[in-house]
Structure formats: structure tokens, C-alpha cells
Amino acid sequence: MRAVDIIIKKREKQELTKEEIQFFIKGYTAGDIPDYQASAWAMAVLLNGMTPRETTDLTLAMAHSGDMLDLSPVVPIAIDKHSTGGVGDKTSLVVAPIAAACGLPVGKMSGRGLGFSGGTLDKMESIPGYRCDLTTEEFLHQLDEIGIVLTGQTGDLAPADGKFYALRDVTGTVEAIPLIASSIMSKKLASGATAIVLDVKIGLGAFMQTQAEAHALASAMVKIAHLADRKAVALISDMNQPLGCAVGNALELKEAIATLQGEGPADFLTHCLDVVEQMLVLGEVAKTEAEARSLALDALSGGQAWERFLALVSSQGGDVAYVKDPSRLPTASLIETIPAPRSGYLSQINAKTVGVTAVFLGAGRATKEDAIDYAVGVEIHRRVGDYVEKGDPLFTIHANDRQKLEEARISLLGAHLWSDAPVDPLPLVYDIVR
Ligand code: URA
């Protein structure tokens, strides 16, 4: 077999065999196939697509390029949840404890912030002492003992994807549905997930801008799961405006804590319930979504979800005193609430601008090596569709630098668009792909 023939075959819009895909991925991971051939192949895939069978073979080839975790000795169903990324998306911090409290163990490997999207690990590391570097043995032991883990990737999972993703990033080949779907799903399969709830974000602050794109990505991932003998369901949810109010690491952690204690923003709680009910049904803890929702609400109101969160923090070395009293978590030196400059209906709160502003304040990284400032970020006080009176609190900036605060004020005022006529609120979920 020769790499060039596989590139030509895809260029000619033909379907690749499993053996050809395996040869290509193995050769690329081992360094036998150079970057320039892998780039040409990625571009041919971007232009000509892949069938669900090809996409699944690519996913499995990348998954098998490193360790394959087997969680079956510890949990009967290995549930996972994955969001394609967004602004203010602290859903994992809430749904993992709820699911665990309902009797569905959740062992989740998460990522750090990427671009203007936040990352679960950075949020959890706002807690002094919290470790995101568990070994595979520690991961399995904790999942078995307390039924909940939120950590970084353990072991060497899907190294082919790591190498290929870095190449796609610099060759204009990230935006190919089969490549995105296989990249995400290869990591899920390698981490041992057997049932996966996917949260595909759509809108100004998301990878996918249109319903058609989001639907195609969601369907591709659900098909991969089924062809690989896993269960999956994908929500297509809104990311035009930030999710909840808080954007920034400790601020989001505080909002997640409030939500676990029944005091979070209503739209964020509803989104968490939408996600967790799919997890509980897929995990066979509930037969219907209605039953799952009722179990989740009971776990919240009865305090069991909060108790699981405390067990998680304590087991991973975090100081629970900080989550029991969130005022002790990192707090910015400059906190300023900006009033609405006019009266009217909010027609847009641009999630991307809010995310970029939070990164500019220090909540995210410009390069991989940058340290992040856990304390800084933004609180958005109103939602699209709200009528706001001039002078009402619109947003609050948490900064550690006066100049940055001033620049953030300008960019956040620009993120809010106004209408004199009533505006419909944005839906939370547009569709579910099963
Ligand atoms: N996230 C991933 O893990 N891979 C992609 O290709 C895109 C987003």
C-alpha cells in the first residue's frame, strides 16, 4: 500500500477501505507518512467527505493508536458527556454530581480552555489543591469508590488525534465534519465510554454556526457511536449568548456551586437538567426522560448532588472549605457593575465577544504556556429577549488591571445589541439527534 494512492483515491471521491484508513493512520502516527501527505489527505477528506463507515474506521484507528481504557470492571455502563465548547459552559460541574447522586457513576476526562471557550479543568483548578492529573489507577479507584471523577486525560489516549489535530490546525482542515467527529469520538472511545451524551453547540460562540452544520456533526458522531457499538444521543443547544451568567473560572465554579445548591440561574439549571436526563436514560437509571428529570431534581433538592460534589473535591485533593464558603475562592481586586446605556429589548449578547473579553481579562490563555487568572471574568445579568431599563445592571466585570477593565467595558457594551420591538428569548435546545 502507498500513501499517495490513498490520497488519490479520496481525491477521486472514492470510498476508502478499513485497511487503507488503518494503514494511513498507523503510518502517520509512526512518522512513516510525512505531514505533507497527511495534509493532502486531510484536504481531500474536507473537500470530498467520508461515508459513516469510513468515518467510524478513522475514529477506531485513531482511538486504537494509544491506550484503550476498559471501565467494565468498575462500571456496567461507562457514561460520558461531551460539549463541543462554548462560553460560560460549566455544565459538567453540575451534571456529573447529579448523575452520580442518582446512582450513575461518572468518570470524566475533560480539557482546558481552548481559544475563547473555557475548560472544565481550569474551572476546577480554581479550588486550591484540586488535582487534574490523576493516574489511570487513581481514576479507576476513585470511580469505584465514590462514583465520580473529573480529571484530565490519563495515559496516552488517541495520540494519532493529537498529532493529526495539530496538523489540521495549520493546514485549513479543521472544519471538516468527518474529521471533527472522528477526532472527538476517538478520544471518547479510547477513554472507555460506552454511552455518550453529546452537547453540540450552535451559534455566535460555537464552532458550528448553522443548524445544518450542527445537525451534520451531531448525526456523524451518533452514527460513529452506533457503528462502534456504543450508545449516543446528541443535543443541539444554543451558544449565541453565554450559558448562565458567569464567564471566567472561579466565577463559573461559584455559579455551579450555587446551582448545585438550588440557587443558580434558571436557564443554566434547565440546560443541566436537559443534559442529565439524557445521561440517566442512556445509563439505564431511568426509563423515561420525565422519570430522569424527577430523579435529578430530587438529587438536587435532597442535597445528594452537592454531597457528591464535595466528595469529588475532597477525593482529588481540593480544599472543601473553599467550596463550602465560595467567598474564599479567588476574587478579583476590581469589580465593577456596568449599567444599561439605554432602555429596550436585548436582541443579542454576543457569546464570542464575551468569551474573548474574558480571555483578554486573563481567564484564558493566549499560548499554551500562559498562566491563567482564576479570579477574573464577566457576569452577564440579562438574557436575549429581556426588557431592560436604562441604568439597570447589565454586566459586571471582574478584573485585576484597571486598563483591561476599561477595554472590557467597551467590548462588552458592543456585545449587547438592542431593539425597540419585543425580541423572542433564545431556545436552550434546538434539536435532539438519537
Ligand atoms: N474538538 C476536537 O477534539 N477535535 C476537533 O477536530 C474539533 C474540536
Residues whose N, C-alpha, C, O or C-beta is under 5 A from the ligand:
A	BS01	URA	V174 L179 I180 S183 I184
